Amino acid sequence: MITRTVSKDPRTTRGDLVNDLRRAGTKVTKATISNTLRRQGLKSCSARRVPLLKPVHVQARLKFAREHLDVPEEDWENVIWSDETKIELFGKNSTRRVWRRKNAELHPKNTIPTVKHGGGNIMLWGCFSAKGPGRLIRVKERMNGAMYPEILSDNLLPSARALKMKRGWVFQHDHDPKHTARATKEWLRKKHFKVLEWPSQSPDLNPIENIWRELKVRVAQRQPQNITALEEICMEEWAKIPATDTFIHQEYFCNCCSVFHSISENPSFLESCGHPEASLHKFEDTPISSHHI
């Protein structure tokens, strides 16, 4: 009953389970419930925040996952992934756990200094491939559709050369308005770049999110005290990220499988959008292409 309940509703608390079992005539403790769930491979985790998906987004994600589920490793090695991220000086990225005694929570060794609004932040643009990290730059002005092509010209091409990308390499970026602006599309067209078709609202499918997460942890551990130090440390830690951390073939297979798993548990969501022909079964019955990049 315990495993079945949390599988149906992952937000169920141990207290809820204790009460449900008590009403059913069984008395158990929260510790027993925790041990039972752990034996089943379940553990308590923070729910990840993800973009709200509309039916059209779900359909696009399913299509993308289906088409890229068995793309060979050598094809993924020829993709340059890119994105922007914001890193705060004193923000949630600096959260750390400490071992302390009771009533010692305010001892300097057990605290993290904070200031209003995170003490400032920097915006970064970066790219990488399976061969390792490409360039990382700080974007000091508000990025727009006119600036973005300049960033690509100054940093994407040098990254491709440094990473020794093969002829016909593929560029990935998401559907941010800057990325889909007319100036950007025209620049990419003139350069004859191949761009990976990307489903909207799908940051979880971009492996660079894992690289950003790793970078933020590394930066927080060094505790920069001002914006200048924050930028310097970001650049230093980015350069230290090994190529092994950017290997994405197996990870991407898992990401695509996760898309199928999440929808297969609730296929009625697709049916409810009024397009039954776009149901999960349609994708399951469609042959997988082995080369969609």
N, C-alpha and C positions, 0 to 999 in steps of 0.2 A: 504493500500500500504506500509506503513512504516514497520509494523510488518512482512509482507510477504517478503519485501526486505531484512531485517536483518536476517530473518530465512533462506533465501536462501544463503546469504553471510554475516556471522557474523562479517566480518572485515569492513563492510560498516561504514563510519563515519557519524556523524551528519551533517557535511558540505556536504557530498555526497548527503544525503537525502534532505537537503535544496535546493541544486541545481537541483536535479531530480524533486522535486515538483514544483520549480519555472518554469522549462521547461514545466511542465504539466499544468501551469496556476494557481498554488496554492502557496500563500506566507505564510510561517510559520517560526518560530524562532527555534533556537537550543533547547531552553528551552521547547518549546511545544513538540518537538520531544522526548526529555528526559522524560517528563511527560507521554507522550503517551506510550512509551516503558515500563516505570515503572508500569503503570497500567496493562500491559500485562504480568507482572512478569519478565521482562527483565531488566538487569542492566549491565553497562559497567564493565568488569573484564579483568585482564591481562590474555592473552592466556597462558595456561600451556604448558611447554616444555615437549614433550614426545618423545620416541625413534621412529625413522623412521621405519614404518612397511612395510614389503614385503608381497606379497600375502600369502606366506606360514605361516607367523606370524599371519595374520588375521584369516586364517583357524584354526590354533591351538588355538587362543584365543576364537573363537566361540565354538569350541569343548569343551574347558575347561569350559566356561561359561555355556554351555548347560548342561554339566554333573554335575555341582555343583550348579545349580540355586536353587534347593530345598533340599539341604543337611540339615538335621535336626540340631538344635542348639547343641545338645549334641555331635555331631560329630565334629563340629568346636571347641568345648571346649577341644577336645583332640588333637589339633594341636599346635605345637610350631613353631612360625614364626621367621625367622632370616634374618639378612642382615648386611652389612657394610655401614658406612656413614662417610663423612669428615666434620668436623666443623672447620671453620676459626676463628681466634682470632678477627680480624677486617675485616669482609667481609660483603656480602649482608645480612647475617643473622642478622646483627646489625642495619638494616634499621629501623628508627623510625620516626614518624611524631611529629611535635612540633607546638604549637600555638605561634606565634611571631608577632611583629609589622613590618611594612615596613622598609626595610634597616637594620634589626637586624639579618640578616641571619648568620653573623659571630660572634655573641655573643657566648661565651663559652657554655652557657646553651642551645643554639640552634644548636650545632654542635656535630658530632660524630668523634672522632679521627681516622684517617686512616694512614696506612703505606703501602709501596709498597708490593705487593704480599700478602696482607691480614695479614701481621704480623705473618705468620706461621699458622699451622693447626694441628689437630690431627685426626687420623683415629680410628674409633670405630667399634667394633663388638658387637651386642646385640641380644637378643631374648626375646620373650614374648609369652604368651598364653592368652586366654580369662580370666584366673584367675589372671593375673597381669604380671608385668615385670619380666623377668628372669635376668640373669647376663648381665652386660655391662662392657666391658674391652677396654682399649686402646691398639691398635696394634702399637707397636713402630718401628717394622721393616717392610720392604716390604713383605706383605703376599704372599705366594706362595702355590703350591699344597702340599708341604711337611709340611708346618707350619699349614695349615688349619685343618688337622685332630687333631693336638695337641690342637688347640683352642677348637675344639668340645669336645675332651676328658676332658679338664680341666674345661669347662664351660657349655656345653650343658647338660651333665649328671647331674651335681649338680643343674642346673636350673630345670630339669625335676623332681628331687626329692623335691626341695623346693616348686615347684608349685603343687606338689602332683598329677602329671599326672597319668591317669588311665593306666592300662596294655594295650599295643598295641598302645600307642600314636604315632602320625605321625609327622615327621620332614619336614619342608619346607625350602628350599633355592633355589636361582635362578640358571641360567645356566652360571654364571661366570666361567671362565676356572679353577679357583682354586676349585670350587665346583664340577666340573666334571672331575677333574684329576684322574688318575688311583689310586693314593694313597688314595684319599678321598673315591672313590667308594669301594675300598677294605676295608677300615676302617668301613664304613657303613655296608658293607656286613657281616663282622665279628661280628659286634655288633647286627646284625639282626634288624636293624632299618627299619621302614617303611618310605619311602620318598614320599612326595606328588608330583605327576607328574605335571610339571610346564611348561607353554608355554613361549617360548623365548620372549624377548622384552616386558615384561609385568610388570614393576614395579608398575604400577597403580593398579594392582590386589593384591598387597601385602599390607595388612593393616598396616604393620610396617612403611610404608612411612608416615602415619598420626602421628605415635608416634615420628618419627624423627622430623617431622615438629613442633610438640608440644615441643619437647626437645630444639630445636634450638631457638624457641621463648623465652622459659623460660631462657635459657642461655644468650641470647642477652640482656634481660632485666636486668640481673645482671652485665653486662658490665665488664667481666674479663679483666685484664690488662696485663697478661702474660700467657704463655702456661701452667705453673703449675696450676695457678688459673683456667684456662679454663678446664683442666682435672678434677680438684676437683669439680667445679661447675656442670660439666656434670654428674658426679657420684651422686652428691647430688640431682639434679633435676630429674634424672632418678628414683631414689629411691622414690621420692615423687609422681610419676605418679600413680594415683589410678586405681584400677582394673576396675572401671567403664569406664575409657578411653580406655581400651583394649577389651571391649566387641565388637565383630565383626560380630555377626550373621546377624543383620539387615543391617549393612554396606555392608557385602559381597553380600547380595541379591541385594542391589542397584548397586554395582560394576558390577555384572553379567548382570543386566538389562541394564546398561550403554553400555556394549559391544554390546548387541543386538541392542540397539537404534542407536549407531553410525554407525553400518553396515547396518541396515535396511534403513537408509536414503541414502545409496549409495551402494546397492547390486551389481551394475554393476562392482564394484571393484573386487569382487570375480570372476565374470564371465570373466573379462579381463585377469585373470591369466592363462586361458586356461584349467580350470578344472570346467566346468559347473556343474558337479556332486557334487561339494563342495559348491554350492550356499547356500544362506541363507535359502531357502525353504527346503533344505534337512534337515537342523538342526531343522527347525520349525516342520517338520513332524516326527522327531525321538522322541520316548517316552523318557521322562526324567527319568534317574535312580535316585532313592532316596538314594543311598549309594555308593559314588565313592571315599570315603576316606579310 
